[in-house]
Amino acid sequence: MVRNVKIDILRIIRGRRSIRRYQPRRVPEDVIHRILEAAMWAPSAHNAQPWRFIMIDDQDVKRRLAEAMAEEWDEDLERDGVPADERNRLIEESIKQFTHPPILILICLTMENMKVYPDRRRRKAEYTMAVQSVAAAIQNMLLEAYCEGLGACWFSAPLFCQDRVREVLGIPCEVEPQALITLGYPDEKPEAPMRKPLGRMLHRNLWRG
């Protein structure tokens, strides 16, 4: 019985895809709650559960957020020397990417219940543990969304414009926007991505080049 469970989990992990195109169908509230419940059961350092979520289904809020994020990205692209016509194309695609999906879920990080150390080395390690915990919660969300018949995609864009995201959504300054998940019923079937052979990634006992 346990063996069969393992096989099912591996099938789910292999079957999940990053979905960027969605049907306009409404996502039921209970489905969203189950996805968030899955996130809550992720492992976390000290069981601190340093994640916080904002579920966004209001079209005006989605547009304000998408436009604010795009504005900062446009400034970065201009500094990088990207031509104006290319910037406009990229910005238009970005806004559509975050306004078309029925649901957005912003995942934030808080150090509220993490340990506090006097030295920089351990403070840095504690912050990294919080980031890893939040990432585990996101992975749970993606897998549960797939099991519910939904598509989802993990975007790290909020990391590059945290202040803009805070301003639009009223997030306290001590809480860090970390990732944005788009969510909805898929309107595409991406091919399976390539994965490198395990033998190229695995070292046994010691690192060997």
N, C-alpha and C positions, 0 to 999 in steps of 0.2 A: 504493500500500500504506500509506504513512504517513498519507494522507488518511483511509483507512478506520479506522485506529487512532484518529485524533482523533474521528471520528464516534462510535465505540463508547464512548470515554471520556466524551464529553458526554452520551450516552444513560444511562450509569451514574450520572453526577452528577445528572442530572435525575430519574432513577428512584428514587433513594434516599429513604427516608422515616424520620422519627423514630417508632419503634415502642414502644408502652408496654404492650401486651398480648401475652403469649407462650404458646405451647403448652408442656406439661410435658415435651416430648421432651428427651432428653439430647443435648448438643452434643458431637460427637466431639473428642477431644483434638487430633488433627491439624488440625482446622479452626481451633480456638483458636490453635494455634501459627502457622498461616498468617496469621491476623489480626494477631497480635503481630509476626510477621516483616514484614508490610506497614508497621506502625508504625515498625519499626527502620530502614526505608529512607526515611523522611521526611527532608527537608533540615533541617539544624540549624546554628546559628551556630558557626563555627570547627570544625564537625563534632564538637562537644562531646557531642552526644547526651544532653541533660540530662534525659531521661525515665527513669522507673523504673515498673514495673508490679507490681500485686498482683492475681492472678487468684483469685477467690473462688467456690467451688462448694459449700462446706460450709454447710448450712442454718442451723446454730447461729451461725456467724460472721456470716452475712448478717443474721440477726435482731439480734444484738448491735450490729452496726454501724448498722442501720436505726433501732433504738430509741435509740441514743446520739445520732445525728444529729437524730432527731425531738425528743428532749428539749431540745436546745439551740434548735431552731426554735420549740418551744412557748414557751420563755422569751422569745424575740424577739417572738413574736406577742402574748404577754401585755403586754410593754412597749409594743407598738403599739396596745394597747387593743382587740384582737380578743376578742369574747365567748367564754366557755369552751366553749359547745356547738359553735361554729364551729371553735375551735381543736382540739377533740377529733376533729371530722370530718376536718379537714385532716391531723392527725397520723396518724389511722388509715389514710388514703389514702397518706400518705408511706411508712409502714412496709410496706404492701402493695406499693407501687411498687418497693421494694428487696429484698423477700423472695420475691416471686413469680417473677421471671426466673430461669432456670436458672444463669446466669453473671453475676457482676459483675466488672468490671475497674476497679480504682482506678489512676489515672494520677497520678504524683507528679513533682515538679520537684526537681532537685538542681543547685546551683551548683558542684559539685565540680570540673568541668573547664572552667568558664567563666573568663574573664580577671578579674583583680582589679585595680582602679584605686584610687588614693588619694583621688580626689575623688568627691563625691556624685553629680554630674551623670552621669559615665560609669558609675558603679556602677548607677545607676538604668537607664541605657540597656542595660547588659549583662543586667540582670535581665529587662527587657522582651524582649530577644532570646531569652532562655531560655523565657519564656512563649510567644512566637511559635513557637518550635521544638516545644514540647510540643503546641501546638494543631495544628501540621502533622501530627504523629504521630497525633493523635486522628482527624483527617480521613481519613488513610490507613486507619485501623482501620474507620471507618464504611463506607468504600467497599468495602473487602475483605469485610466482613461481608455487605454487600448482594450482592456477587458470589458469595458462598458460599451464598446463599439464606437468610441469617439476617436478623433485624431487630435494630436497636440504637438506643439513645437516649443522647444526651450530656447529663449533668446536672452543673451547677457547684456543687451543694449542699455538697461538701466544703470549698469556700472559706470558707463561713460558720461552720464548726465544725472547723477543722483540728486543734485540740488533742484534741477528742473522737475524731476519726478516728485520730490517732496513738496514742492510748491503747488503743483497741480492737484495732488491728492491729499494735502494737509497732513503729511507725515512728520512726526517730531524729528528734530535734528539728530537725536541720538540713535535713531533707527535707520538702518541702511537698506535702500532698495538694492536687491541683488539680481533678480531675474524676472522675466516676464514670460508667462506661458499663454500661448493662444490655444483655444479649445473650441471644438465643435464637431459636427458630423463631417467626415472627410469627403472631399469632392475630387480626390485624386488617389492613385495607387502607385506610389513610388516603388521603383525597383529596390531589391535588397542591396544595401551598401557593401562594398568590399571590406573584408577584415583581413589583416595580416595574419600569417600563421602563428599559432601560439608559441611554437618553437623559437621564433624570433624575439619574443617578448619575455620568455621565461628564463630565469636563472635559478640554479639549484644550489642551495647552501651558501655560495659566494657569487658575487658578480663576476661574470667572465665576458670579456669583450669579443 
